[in-house]
């Protein structure tokens, strides 16, 4: 299974497309999560560490775009209030 892909500085076209997607937000917390579909998100605010089961943690911050593979199980640790646009494939 592939790992989390993070784009440090997505292009203007990618950001424009992401802004059409729904939003999700969360206060600081820690919780398990699993992906039944591939998710791509664009983080508007905040900072999170996502640790896939059996793998290294990945930090994701405001301004970055991330893709989480279908079938991945992980733990989300939201450090500061996070708000993101997201899309499931």
The first five atom37 places (N, CA, C, CB, O) and aatype in JSON, in Angstrom:
{
  "aatype": [20, 20, 20, 20, 20, 20, 20, 20, 20, 20, 20, 20, 20, 20, 20, 20, 20, 20, 20, 20, 20, 20, 20, 20, 20, 20, 20, 20, 20, 20, 20, 20, 20, 20, 20, 20, 20, 20, 20, 20, 20, 20, 20, 20, 20, 20, 20, 20, 20, 20, 20, 20, 20, 20, 20, 20, 20, 20, 20, 20, 20, 20, 20, 20, 20, 20, 20, 20, 20, 20, 20, 20, 20, 20, 20, 20, 20, 20, 20, 20, 20, 20, 20, 20, 20, 20, 20, 20, 20],
  "atom_mask": [
    [1, 1, 1, 1, 1],
    [1, 1, 1, 1, 1],
    [1, 1, 1, 1, 1],
    [1, 1, 1, 1, 1],
    [1, 1, 1, 1, 1],
    [1, 1, 1, 1, 1],
    [1, 1, 1, 1, 1],
    [1, 1, 1, 1, 1],
    [1, 1, 1, 1, 1],
    [1, 1, 1, 1, 1],
    [1, 1, 1, 1, 1],
    [1, 1, 1, 1, 1],
    [1, 1, 1, 1, 1],
    [1, 1, 1, 1, 1],
    [1, 1, 1, 1, 1],
    [1, 1, 1, 1, 1],
    [1, 1, 1, 1, 1],
    [1, 1, 1, 1, 1],
    [1, 1, 1, 1, 1],
    [1, 1, 1, 1, 1],
    [1, 1, 1, 1, 1],
    [1, 1, 1, 1, 1],
    [1, 1, 1, 1, 1],
    [1, 1, 1, 1, 1],
    [1, 1, 1, 1, 1],
    [1, 1, 1, 1, 1],
    [1, 1, 1, 1, 1],
    [1, 1, 1, 1, 1],
    [1, 1, 1, 1, 1],
    [1, 1, 1, 1, 1],
    [1, 1, 1, 1, 1],
    [1, 1, 1, 1, 1],
    [1, 1, 1, 1, 1],
    [1, 1, 1, 1, 1],
    [1, 1, 1, 1, 1],
    [1, 1, 1, 1, 1],
    [1, 1, 1, 1, 1],
    [1, 1, 1, 1, 1],
    [1, 1, 1, 1, 1],
    [1, 1, 1, 1, 1],
    [1, 1, 1, 1, 1],
    [1, 1, 1, 1, 1],
    [1, 1, 1, 1, 1],
    [1, 1, 1, 1, 1],
    [1, 1, 1, 1, 1],
    [1, 1, 1, 1, 1],
    [1, 1, 1, 1, 1],
    [1, 1, 1, 1, 1],
    [1, 1, 1, 1, 1],
    [1, 1, 1, 1, 1],
    [1, 1, 1, 1, 1],
    [1, 1, 1, 1, 1],
    [1, 1, 1, 1, 1],
    [1, 1, 1, 1, 1],
    [1, 1, 1, 1, 1],
    [1, 1, 1, 1, 1],
    [1, 1, 1, 1, 1],
    [1, 1, 1, 1, 1],
    [1, 1, 1, 1, 1],
    [1, 1, 1, 1, 1],
    [1, 1, 1, 1, 1],
    [1, 1, 1, 1, 1],
    [1, 1, 1, 1, 1],
    [1, 1, 1, 1, 1],
    [1, 1, 1, 1, 1],
    [1, 1, 1, 1, 1],
    [1, 1, 1, 1, 1],
    [1, 1, 1, 1, 1],
    [1, 1, 1, 1, 1],
    [1, 1, 1, 1, 1],
    [1, 1, 1, 1, 1],
    [1, 1, 1, 1, 1],
    [1, 1, 1, 1, 1],
    [1, 1, 1, 1, 1],
    [1, 1, 1, 1, 1],
    [1, 1, 1, 1, 1],
    [1, 1, 1, 1, 1],
    [1, 1, 1, 1, 1],
    [1, 1, 1, 1, 1],
    [1, 1, 1, 1, 1],
    [1, 1, 1, 1, 1],
    [1, 1, 1, 1, 1],
    [1, 1, 1, 1, 1],
    [1, 1, 1, 1, 1],
    [1, 1, 1, 1, 1],
    [1, 1, 1, 1, 1],
    [1, 1, 1, 1, 1],
    [1, 1, 1, 1, 1],
    [1, 1, 1, 1, 1]
  ],
  "atom_positions": [
    [[0.85, -1.18, 0.0], [0.0, 0.0, 0.0], [0.89, 1.24, 0.0], [-0.97, 0.0, 1.23], [1.9, 1.3, 0.71]],
    [[0.51, 2.21, -0.81], [1.32, 3.43, -0.87], [1.13, 4.26, 0.4], [0.95, 4.25, -2.11], [0.18, 4.07, 1.16]],
    [[2.03, 5.17, 0.59], [2.02, 6.02, 1.78], [1.29, 7.34, 1.5], [3.45, 6.31, 2.25], [0.81, 7.58, 0.39]],
    [[1.22, 8.18, 2.52], [0.63, 9.51, 2.39], [1.52, 10.35, 1.47], [0.47, 10.18, 3.79], [2.74, 10.38, 1.63]],
    [[0.9, 11.02, 0.52], [1.62, 11.92, -0.38], [1.3, 13.35, 0.03], [1.23, 11.65, -1.89], [0.13, 13.73, 0.12]],
    [[2.33, 14.16, 0.27], [2.14, 15.56, 0.66], [2.75, 16.46, -0.39], [2.76, 15.84, 2.06], [3.9, 16.29, -0.79]],
    [[1.96, 17.44, -0.84], [2.44, 18.47, -1.77], [2.63, 19.74, -0.95], [1.44, 18.69, -2.99], [1.66, 20.32, -0.45]],
    [[3.88, 20.16, -0.82], [4.22, 21.32, 0.02], [3.58, 22.61, -0.48], [5.72, 21.5, 0.09], [3.08, 23.41, 0.31]],
    [[3.6, 22.8, -1.79], [3.09, 24.05, -2.37], [2.28, 23.71, -3.62], [4.26, 25.03, -2.72], [2.8, 23.78, -4.74]],
    [[1.0, 23.35, -3.44], [0.18, 23.03, -4.61], [0.02, 24.24, -5.53], [-1.2, 22.52, -4.17], [0.08, 25.38, -5.08]],
    [[-0.18, 23.95, -6.82], [-0.34, 25.02, -7.8], [-1.7, 25.7, -7.7], [-0.14, 24.48, -9.19], [-2.61, 25.2, -7.05]],
    [[-1.81, 26.84, -8.36], [-3.04, 27.62, -8.33], [-4.23, 26.83, -8.84], [-2.88, 28.9, -9.14], [-5.33, 26.94, -8.3]],
    [[-4.03, 26.02, -9.88], [-5.13, 25.22, -10.44], [-5.59, 24.16, -9.44], [-4.69, 24.54, -11.75], [-6.79, 23.93, -9.29]],
    [[-4.64, 23.52, -8.75], [-4.99, 22.51, -7.73], [-5.77, 23.15, -6.59], [-3.72, 21.83, -7.19], [-6.75, 22.58, -6.11]],
    [[-5.35, 24.33, -6.16], [-6.03, 25.02, -5.06], [-7.43, 25.44, -5.49], [-5.21, 26.25, -4.61], [-8.38, 25.29, -4.72]],
    [[-7.56, 25.96, -6.71], [-8.88, 26.38, -7.21], [-9.84, 25.2, -7.24], [-8.75, 27.01, -8.63], [-11.01, 25.34, -6.88]],
    [[-9.37, 24.04, -7.68], [-10.21, 22.84, -7.7], [-10.59, 22.42, -6.28], [-9.49, 21.68, -8.43], [-11.74, 22.08, -6.02]],
    [[-9.62, 22.43, -5.37], [-9.86, 22.01, -3.99], [-10.91, 22.89, -3.31], [-8.56, 22.04, -3.19], [-11.67, 22.42, -2.47]],
    [[-10.94, 24.16, -3.67], [-11.89, 25.08, -3.03], [-13.34, 24.78, -3.41], [-11.57, 26.51, -3.41], [-14.26, 25.34, -2.81]],
    [[-13.55, 23.89, -4.38], [-14.91, 23.46, -4.77], [-15.38, 22.31, -3.88], [-14.93, 23.02, -6.25], [-16.57, 22.0, -3.85]],
    [[-14.46, 21.68, -3.16], [-14.78, 20.52, -2.34], [-15.41, 20.94, -1.02], [-13.52, 19.69, -2.09], [-15.28, 22.09, -0.61]],
    [[-16.1, 20.0, -0.33], [-16.64, 20.31, 1.0], [-15.52, 20.56, 2.0], [-17.54, 19.15, 1.49], [-14.36, 20.26, 1.73]],
    [[-15.88, 21.11, 3.17], [-14.88, 21.35, 4.22], [-15.18, 20.48, 5.43], [-14.85, 22.84, 4.62], [-16.31, 20.04, 5.65]],
    [[-14.14, 20.25, 6.21], [-14.21, 19.52, 7.48], [-13.29, 20.25, 8.44], [-13.79, 18.0, 7.33], [-12.24, 20.75, 8.04]],
    [[-13.69, 20.33, 9.7], [-12.81, 20.95, 10.69], [-12.86, 20.16, 11.99], [-13.21, 22.42, 10.95], [-13.77, 19.36, 12.22]],
    [[-11.85, 20.39, 12.84], [-11.72, 19.62, 14.07], [-10.85, 20.39, 15.06], [-11.12, 18.21, 13.79], [-9.84, 20.98, 14.7]],
    [[-11.28, 20.37, 16.31], [-10.49, 20.95, 17.4], [-9.33, 20.0, 17.73], [-11.38, 21.21, 18.66], [-9.35, 18.85, 17.3]],
    [[-8.33, 20.46, 18.49], [-7.23, 19.58, 18.88], [-7.75, 18.29, 19.54], [-6.28, 20.31, 19.84], [-8.57, 18.33, 20.46]],
    [[-7.26, 17.17, 19.04], [-7.7, 15.85, 19.52], [-6.81, 14.77, 18.92], [-9.19, 15.59, 19.16], [-5.94, 15.06, 18.09]],
    [[-7.03, 13.54, 19.34], [-6.28, 12.4, 18.8], [-7.27, 11.26, 18.63], [-5.09, 11.98, 19.75], [-8.02, 10.94, 19.55]],
    [[-7.29, 10.64, 17.43], [-8.27, 9.59, 17.16], [-7.79, 8.66, 16.04], [-9.63, 10.22, 16.79], [-7.02, 9.08, 15.17]],
    [[-8.24, 7.4, 16.06], [-7.91, 6.47, 14.98], [-8.82, 6.75, 13.77], [-8.07, 5.0, 15.45], [-9.94, 7.22, 13.92]],
    [[-8.31, 6.45, 12.59], [-9.09, 6.64, 11.37], [-8.68, 5.6, 10.34], [-8.91, 8.07, 10.81], [-7.53, 5.16, 10.32]],
    [[-9.61, 5.21, 9.5], [-9.27, 4.32, 8.38], [-9.95, 4.85, 7.13], [-9.7, 2.84, 8.67], [-11.02, 5.45, 7.2]],
    [[-9.33, 4.62, 5.99], [-9.8, 5.15, 4.72], [-10.4, 4.04, 3.86], [-8.65, 5.83, 3.97], [-9.71, 3.1, 3.46]],
    [[-11.72, 4.15, 3.59], [-12.39, 3.17, 2.72], [-12.28, 3.62, 1.26], [-13.88, 3.0, 3.13], [-12.58, 2.86, 0.34]],
    [[-11.86, 4.89, 1.06], [-11.62, 5.45, -0.27], [-10.36, 6.31, -0.19], [-12.86, 6.28, -0.78], [-9.95, 6.72, 0.9]],
    [[-9.76, 6.58, -1.33], [-8.64, 7.51, -1.37], [-9.17, 8.92, -1.1], [-7.89, 7.44, -2.75], [-10.17, 9.33, -1.69]],
    [[-8.5, 9.65, -0.22], [-8.89, 11.03, 0.06], [-7.76, 11.98, -0.29], [-9.29, 11.2, 1.55], [-6.59, 11.72, 0.02]],
    [[-8.11, 13.08, -0.96], [-7.18, 14.18, -1.17], [-7.75, 15.37, -0.41], [-6.98, 14.5, -2.7], [-8.95, 15.63, -0.47]],
    [[-6.88, 16.09, 0.29], [-7.35, 17.26, 1.04], [-6.38, 18.42, 0.86], [-7.52, 16.93, 2.54], [-5.2, 18.24, 0.58]],
    [[-6.93, 19.62, 1.05], [-6.14, 20.85, 1.03], [-6.39, 21.53, 2.37], [-6.53, 21.8, -0.19], [-7.52, 21.88, 2.69]],
    [[-5.33, 21.71, 3.16], [-5.46, 22.24, 4.52], [-5.48, 23.77, 4.49], [-4.31, 21.73, 5.43], [-4.54, 24.41, 4.03]],
    [[-6.57, 24.33, 5.01], [-6.74, 25.78, 5.06], [-6.13, 26.37, 6.32], [-8.22, 26.15, 4.98], [-5.51, 27.44, 6.29]],
    [[-6.3, 25.67, 7.44], [-5.8, 26.14, 8.74], [-5.32, 24.93, 9.53], [-6.92, 26.92, 9.54], [-5.82, 23.82, 9.35]],
    [[-4.35, 25.16, 10.41], [-3.99, 24.15, 11.39], [-2.78, 23.31, 11.08], [-5.1, 23.28, 11.58], [-2.03, 23.56, 10.14]],
    [[-2.62, 22.29, 11.93], [-1.44, 21.43, 11.93], [-1.85, 20.08, 12.5], [-0.25, 22.06, 12.75], [-2.46, 20.01, 13.57]],
    [[-1.52, 19.02, 11.79], [-1.88, 17.67, 12.21], [-0.71, 16.73, 11.94], [-3.15, 17.18, 11.48], [0.06, 16.94, 11.0]],
    [[-0.57, 15.7, 12.77], [0.36, 14.6, 12.49], [-0.49, 13.36, 12.26], [1.4, 14.4, 13.68], [-1.31, 12.99, 13.11]],
    [[-0.29, 12.72, 11.12], [-1.01, 11.49, 10.78], [0.02, 10.36, 10.79], [-1.74, 11.61, 9.38], [1.02, 10.42, 10.07]],
    [[-0.25, 9.34, 11.6], [0.68, 8.21, 11.71], [0.01, 6.95, 11.2], [1.14, 8.01, 13.18], [-0.86, 6.39, 11.86]],
    [[0.4, 6.5, 9.99], [-0.15, 5.24, 9.47], [0.28, 4.07, 10.36], [0.31, 5.01, 8.01], [1.41, 4.05, 10.86]],
    [[-0.61, 3.1, 10.57], [-0.26, 1.92, 11.36], [1.0, 1.28, 10.8], [-1.44, 0.89, 11.38], [1.05, 0.96, 9.61]],
    [[2.01, 1.09, 11.64], [3.25, 0.43, 11.24], [4.17, 1.29, 10.39], [2.92, -0.79, 10.49], [5.07, 0.75, 9.74]],
    [[3.98, 2.6, 10.38], [4.81, 3.46, 9.55], [5.16, 4.74, 10.29], [4.08, 3.78, 8.22], [4.77, 4.94, 11.44]],
    [[5.9, 5.6, 9.62], [6.38, 6.84, 10.22], [5.31, 7.94, 10.18], [7.65, 7.32, 9.5], [4.51, 7.98, 9.25]],
    [[5.29, 8.82, 11.19], [4.33, 9.93, 11.2], [4.62, 10.93, 10.08], [4.36, 10.64, 12.56], [5.76, 11.12, 9.67]],
    [[3.55, 11.57, 9.61], [3.64, 12.58, 8.57], [2.96, 13.85, 9.09], [2.99, 12.09, 7.22], [1.81, 13.81, 9.5]],
    [[3.69, 14.97, 9.06], [3.11, 16.25, 9.48], [2.49, 16.95, 8.28], [4.18, 17.16, 10.15], [3.08, 16.98, 7.2]],
    [[1.29, 17.51, 8.48], [0.6, 18.22, 7.42], [0.14, 19.55, 8.01], [-0.62, 17.38, 6.86], [-0.45, 19.6, 9.09]],
    [[0.42, 20.64, 7.27], [0.14, 21.99, 7.78], [-0.66, 22.78, 6.76], [1.46, 22.73, 8.11], [-0.82, 22.39, 5.61]],
    [[-1.17, 23.93, 7.24], [-1.93, 24.84, 6.37], [-1.13, 25.15, 5.11], [-2.27, 26.15, 7.12], [0.08, 25.37, 5.16]],
    [[-1.84, 25.15, 3.97], [-1.22, 25.44, 2.69], [-0.75, 24.21, 1.94], [-0.07, 26.36, 2.89], [-0.35, 24.3, 0.78]],
    [[-0.78, 23.06, 2.6], [-0.34, 21.82, 1.97], [-1.53, 21.0, 1.49], [0.53, 21.0, 2.93], [-2.64, 21.12, 2.01]],
    [[-1.27, 20.15, 0.5], [-2.25, 19.21, -0.01], [-1.73, 17.81, 0.29], [-2.52, 19.42, -1.55], [-0.54, 17.54, 0.14]],
    [[-2.62, 16.92, 0.72], [-2.2, 15.56, 1.06], [-3.18, 14.55, 0.46], [-2.11, 15.37, 2.59], [-4.38, 14.82, 0.34]],
    [[-2.65, 13.38, 0.09], [-3.48, 12.28, -0.4], [-3.24, 11.07, 0.49], [-3.15, 11.96, -1.89], [-2.1, 10.67, 0.73]],
    [[-4.35, 10.5, 0.97], [-4.32, 9.33, 1.83], [-4.85, 8.14, 1.04], [-5.16, 9.56, 3.14], [-5.94, 8.22, 0.48]],
    [[-4.1, 7.04, 0.99], [-4.51, 5.91, 0.15], [-5.68, 5.1, 0.73], [-3.34, 5.0, -0.08], [-5.83, 4.97, 1.94]],
    [[-6.5, 4.57, -0.15], [-7.58, 3.67, 0.22], [-7.0, 2.5, 1.01], [-8.36, 3.17, -1.03], [-5.98, 1.93, 0.63]],
    [[-7.67, 2.15, 2.11], [-7.24, 1.0, 2.91], [-6.29, 1.36, 4.04], [-6.6, 0.0, 2.04], [-6.01, 0.51, 4.89]],
    [[-5.79, 2.58, 4.08], [-4.84, 2.96, 5.12], [-5.56, 3.12, 6.47], [-4.11, 4.28, 4.74], [-6.64, 3.7, 6.55]],
    [[-4.93, 2.59, 7.51], [-5.38, 2.79, 8.89], [-4.33, 3.64, 9.57], [-5.62, 1.42, 9.66], [-3.13, 3.43, 9.39]],
    [[-4.78, 4.6, 10.38], [-3.83, 5.55, 10.94], [-4.4, 6.18, 12.2], [-3.49, 6.64, 9.91], [-5.53, 5.92, 12.6]],
    [[-3.58, 7.02, 12.82], [-4.0, 7.84, 13.95], [-3.78, 9.3, 13.58], [-3.24, 7.46, 15.26], [-2.7, 9.68, 13.14]],
    [[-4.82, 10.09, 13.78], [-4.74, 11.54, 13.57], [-4.49, 12.2, 14.9], [-6.04, 12.1, 12.9], [-5.19, 11.92, 15.88]],
    [[-3.49, 13.08, 14.96], [-3.26, 13.92, 16.14], [-3.34, 15.37, 15.68], [-1.87, 13.59, 16.82], [-2.41, 15.89, 15.06]],
    [[-4.46, 16.0, 16.0], [-4.69, 17.4, 15.61], [-4.06, 18.29, 16.68], [-6.23, 17.71, 15.44], [-4.52, 18.32, 17.83]],
    [[-3.0, 19.01, 16.3], [-2.27, 19.84, 17.25], [-2.95, 21.19, 17.46], [-0.84, 20.06, 16.77], [-3.08, 21.66, 18.59]],
    [[-3.38, 21.81, 16.36], [-4.11, 23.08, 16.43], [-5.33, 22.94, 15.52], [-3.21, 24.3, 16.0], [-5.3, 22.2, 14.54]],
    [[-6.4, 23.66, 15.87], [-7.64, 23.61, 15.09], [-7.33, 23.47, 13.61], [-8.5, 24.87, 15.34], [-6.53, 24.23, 13.06]],
    [[-7.95, 22.48, 12.97], [-7.7, 22.24, 11.56], [-8.98, 22.4, 10.76], [-7.1, 20.83, 11.34], [-10.07, 22.04, 11.2]],
    [[-8.81, 22.97, 9.57], [-9.92, 23.1, 8.62], [-9.36, 22.73, 7.26], [-10.55, 24.56, 8.63], [-8.31, 23.22, 6.85]],
    [[-10.08, 21.87, 6.55], [-9.57, 21.41, 5.25], [-10.73, 21.23, 4.27], [-8.78, 20.09, 5.41], [-11.87, 20.98, 4.66]],
    [[-10.4, 21.36, 2.98], [-11.27, 20.91, 1.9], [-10.89, 19.46, 1.65], [-11.13, 21.81, 0.59], [-9.71, 19.11, 1.76]],
    [[-11.86, 18.62, 1.32], [-11.53, 17.21, 1.07], [-12.35, 16.65, -0.08], [-11.76, 16.38, 2.34], [-13.44, 17.14, -0.39]],
    [[-11.81, 15.6, -0.7], [-12.47, 14.92, -1.81], [-12.14, 13.43, -1.75], [-12.04, 15.54, -3.17], [-10.97, 13.05, -1.64]],
    [[-13.17, 12.6, -1.83], [-12.97, 11.15, -1.86], [-13.08, 10.65, -3.29], [-14.0, 10.43, -0.96], [-13.94, 11.1, -4.05]],
    [[-12.21, 9.71, -3.65], [-12.24, 9.12, -5.0], [-12.67, 7.68, -4.91], [-10.86, 9.22, -5.7], [-12.75, 7.0, -5.94]]
  ]
}
